[in-house]
Amino acid sequence: MTTDVLIRVEGLEKHFGGGSIHALNGVDAEIRRGEVVVIIGPSGSGKSTFLRCLNLLEMPSAGRITFEGVDITDPKVNINRHRQKMGMVFQHFNLFPNMTVLKNMTCAPVTLRKKTKEAAEATAKQLLERVGLSDRADAYPNQLSGGQKQRIAIVRALCMEPDVMLFDEPTSALDPEMVGEVLDVMKQLAREGMTMVVVTHEMGFAREVGDRVIFMDGGRIIEQGSPEAVFERPQNARLKEFLGKIL
Amino acid sequence: MQTWFENLKHQFDLNFIQRSRWRFITTGLGNTLLITLLALLLGVAVGVVIAGVRSTYDKTADTARPSFGRKVLGFFNGLCKVYITVLRGTPVVVQLMIICLVIFAWSDNGVALASLAFGLNSGAYVAEIIRGGIMAIDNGQFEAGRSLGFNYMQTMRHVVLPQVIKNVLPSLMNEFIALLKETSVAGYAAVRDLTYGGNTIAGQTYSYFMPLIAVALIYLALVMFLTWIVGKVERRLRSNDH
């Protein structure tokens, strides 16, 4: 892990419903290159909103997000170019149901990176091999199990060779016996040095893989630190209460 | 029985054979098909544009920054809403007569004017079918496309629209079947379509039974044929439903 900052978030606020609902109330954070940051917190704490603000799927109401030195909240910035460098994995996979697995993976690189079909497919097949799904290249998403879908969703994002991967509760929609296979892929990714921001309820994963754990509540970061510090020596009362409920 | 049959034969001869009256039916059928086809093309063009404006405005409501472009889009969105309200809120016969007898009263190209009228009307319905199809696609599909770096138009083209086409094709084809039957009111603006042709024969022979039954049977045959095609398309779409 190096110390250079990949994403810097300053004073991030997000309001919904014409300002009546404050999902984020001034969040400051840094994501360093190569770091695995796990965000935990009760539902409604703003953790998913925070993650979705990082690639502007949610437009922040106030504050600034700097990604690789560029202020992406600046209206003049072409966000599409920067999103290519920020892979995202969703709770509900969001694979394209009308495309085969291979097409799901090669569609964006071929269109946006001007890769040849052959080069993109070679990359895709390598990635499929790594997640143990090379035999499913020609399958359609509805022929896959939830765990397989999510592994495909991960490698689809990886096909764009992102600098950071954002995970929005990647295992929450899975049957329990399929959680492991997805977490294994994520662990492998972390070992390879990918910068990751993971919103999850998998505390085991947070402990094992996380470099840093952020606890959010009420649209704010309440406490953060190493997994040991957060899980073994929590300071804040709300964090203690939260951990008491889930551990 | 014998006389009944003789009478039928006489009626047929009178209405279709004598003075080649069958030509009223064939020219009318040709015009009906031409009007339907042209109205269909215009309707799809109008519908796609309106659905594009309306769904783009709605889909980007949360993420767009206030800007001049947004205001322009908002203006066109309002315009499209008015268009849909007016065209769906008034009878198509009235619209046809306004176009043929008021706006383009100087023109006597009935087929072109009827195509225009039915096309503009159909466009309002097609727009809502397509817009419904776009809005029915899970928002996660948009988000997945955008998160990969596709811009709005690319996400539409590569991810959303292929799924929309599949979902709305049966509804669209049913709309066209309805359109075919709707064109039967073209005679109100003196456009010589199939119904008008049958009516013309009846006016000359003072016998309504045969010409109108013939007209009805032709519509029925056309509709049954198109419905059969829709069924085939639907089955085809289902069979590669992924």
Interface residues (C-beta under 8 A of the other chain):
Chain A: N55 L56 L57 E58 M59 P75 N80 R81 R83 Q84 M86 G87 M88 F90 H92 N94 L95 F96 P97 N98 C107 A108 T111 L112 Y140 P141 N142 Q143 A153 R156 A157 M160 L166
Chain B: D62 T63 A64 R65 S67 D138 G140 Q141 E143 A144 G145 R146 S147 L148 G149 F150 N151 Q154 H158 V159 P162 Q163 K166 H242
